[in-house]
């Protein structure tokens, strides 16, 4: 097995207060950014707007089409997707721009016939319903994760993992807000993917901790507990870093070469993988140790 670290013995748990400070900094930065921007910047899917499907005589470059819509049609932002074949495009934009007029503009610019095959308006009410559904999907996913980890490990690991997931999702949202990116259905899909990715790392670390704790049937001291958690994180460190790096290599390739259609999706995943790797190492186990340490101290005070 390939390893990046030979017999690592880093004191991750001992540095948990520093980790809490870093997490708090990014969470506050995200909150400030969201307030400064007047809330999240929602895309057409959530705010309402126009959905126009156009068909060209022959395939055309998406980047050039985007340039026409932004520079010539003066649309502030537009989502473009190929639809079925490379000559059919689905356009989403907020402005009240007539579809036939837009098709005529594109036709004049590219020198080929452009037909409007579909023209729909998404109302704010539908957008609001999508916001609620997206939030429900995220919360249900987190709740089911809590139940699963509670059954497989124990309640403290479940709570620690869910707090870490909230941590990962919120920091990702905060950084996207800081970068002034639009929140679309793609971003929601990315956030749900991040939840699955982060919980996988947390389960690997938690499983190793459980395996080590089974060796001590009589219970352990606080100092020993911290040692067990540290050794478990160190034992899975190479696996965590290798998994994250290989995932990031793919995501960076998408960011550089896949174009603007899935750029935001890949960007959200890239941020989430980095934050999720950090939380798997510094947050989940640290929260469980904090909980158990305080519980042990209360028990000692009660006895004395």
C-alpha positions, 0 to 999 in steps of 0.5 A: 500500500502506498503511504505518504507518512511512515509511522506518523505521530502528530498530536492532532487532538492536542491542537484541537483548540487551534482547529476550532479557531480556524473553523470559527474564522471561516464560519464567521467569514462566510456569515459576514459575506452572506450578510454583505451580499444581502443573502445567497446569490440564487440562480434562475432555478431558485429565483425564477426567470426564463428557460429557452431551448434553441436549435442551431443548424449545426453544432456551435461552441458553448463559450462563443455562444456565452460571449454573445449572450453576455456581451451582445445581449447584455445578459448579466448571467446565463446558464447554458447546457447542451440539450440532447445534441451539440446543436441544441442548447438550453438557456437560463437567464433572469432578464426579461429578454424576448426569446424570439428577439434573442434567437434573432440576435444569435442568428445574426452573430453566428450566420446560421438559422436559430429556432426557438423550440421551447420558451418557458418562464419559471415563477418565483413561487416555483423557485421558492419551492425548489429552495425548500425542497433543496433544504429538505434534501440536505437536512434529511440526508444529515439526519439519516447519517446521524441515525446510521452512525449512531447505530454503527458506533455510538451517539457521540460519534453520530453527533460529532460527525453531523456537526462536522458535516454542517461545518463542511457544508456551511464553510463551502457555502460561505466561500462560494458566497465570498466568491459571489457564485450563484447557487443553482441546482448544481450547487445543491447536488455538489453539497449533497455529494460533499456530505457523502464524501465527508461522512465516508472519511469520518466513518474510516477514522471512527471505525479505527477508533472503535477498533482501538477502544475495544482493546480496553474493556475496563475503560481508559483515562482521559490521557489514554483516550486522547492517545487512542484518538491521536493514534487512530487518526495517524493510522488512517492519515495516509489513506485520507490524504491519498483519497483526497489528493486523487479526488482533487486531481480530477476536480482540478482537471475539470476546473481547468478544462471542462468549461463553464457549464460545470465549473461551479459544481466542480468548484463547490466539490473542490472546496468541500473535499478540502474542508471535508479532509480537514474536518475528518482529521481535526474536527470529528474526533476532537468533538468526541474527545471533548464530549467524553472528556467533559463527561468523565470530569463531571463523573469525577466531580460527582464522585468526590 
